[in-house]
Amino acid sequence: MAQRRRGVVAGVAMLVLLAGVLVASPAYALRLRGVALSDSGIYVSLVVRVHQVAAGLVGNVRCIAGSAPCLFGRARVSVTFAPDGSFTGGLLSGNGRTQCAIAGVLAGGGLEGRYECLRNDGAGDVGSFQVTP
């Protein structure tokens, strides 16, 4: 029972955090910037614009080349949150050629986690990401 209560409290805290951020700026409720760091050591920059839907976020991701080119330039993103503040989701590039699976947690007012991407020509990447307001 105590573990369930902690899960409910964490879920409520996550929704309060999201609601506070989302009420602050209505057009695109949340703009995050950060990086994706490949397990191979290369990185790209990310700009994420999302808004809340039910227990998740949907929006757009723009990738900016860093030490390597991006697998995609722009993509749609969708994530669903669990009561403990963790999330899972996916990205689909604007041209439909790249798909990514993502999972992570709320951290420092932003999101951090792991990704795995695959492009239809066989190119792919695995690594971690962090985006913050």
N, C-alpha and C positions, 0 to 999 in steps of 0.2 A: 504494500500500500504506500509506503514512504517513497519507493522508487517511482511509482506512478504519479504521486503528488509532485515530485521533483521534475518529472517530464512535463506535466501540465504547467508548472511554474516556468520552466524554460521555454515552453511554447508560447505562453502569454508574454514573457519578456521579449521574445523574438518579434511577436506581432506588435507590441508596443514600440519597439525600436523601429520597425518598418513603418508603422503608422506615423511616428514622429518625423521621420525623414520624408515620407511621401506627402504629408500635409504641407510641408515647407515649400515645395515647388511643384505646382500642378502640371505643367506642360509635359515634360518628361520628368517623372517624379524623382529620378535618381540618376546622377551622372558620376561614374566611377572611372578612375584612370589607374593604370598599373602595368604590370609586365607578365608575360608568360615565359618561363625559363625551361627550356628543353633539358631532358636528362642528359643530352649530349653536350650541354654547356652553352648553347646559343640562346639568344633571347629576341623577343619582339615586344613592342609596346601595344597596349590595348586601351581603347576608349569604349566604355560600356554605358548605354543609356537604356534604362528600364523603368517600368511602372508595375504596380502591384495588380495581380489578379488572383482572387481567392487566397490560397496559402502559398503563393509563388510570385515570380517575377517574369515578365516577358519584355523583349525589346531588341535592341540592335547592338552589335559589336563591330568596331572598326579596328583593324590590325594595321600597325605601322611598322615597317621594317626596322630592325635593330641591327644585331650582328649577323642576321640572316634574313632572307625574304620571307614574307608571310605565305602560309598555305592558302589563305583566302584574304581578300581585301575587306569585305563586309559580310556579316552573317546575322541571322536571326537567332536569338537565344531564348530559352525557356527553362526555368528552374522551379522545382517544387521543394518546399521546406518541410522537414519533419518536426515534431514537437520539441526535439532536443536542440534545434537550431542548425542541424546539418541539412544539406541539400543535395539533390541530384538533378541532372538536366542534360540538355544537349544544345548544340549549335548546328545550323545548316547554312552553308555559304549562300550568298545571293544568287550564284549561278548553279547551285545545287550539286556542285562537284566535290565539296568537302563536308564531311560530317564529323562532329566531335562529341564525345561523351564527357561530362564534367561531374565532379562531386567535391564537396567541401563543407565548410562551416562559415558562419558569420564571425567576423573578426575585426576589431578596431573600427566599427562602423562600415566595413566593407565585406568583401568575400575573399576567401582563399581556399585553395584546394588543388586537385589534380585534374589533368585532362588527358584524353587520348583521341587523336585526330587521324582521319584517313581520307585521302583524296582518291577520286575514281581512277586516277592513273597509277595508283599504287604507292605514291608518296605518303608518308605519315610521320607522326611525331607523338611522343609521350613526355609529359613533364608536369610542372606545377605552375600555378598562377596566383597572383594577388592583385586585387583592385580595391582602391579606397576612394572616398569622396575627395 
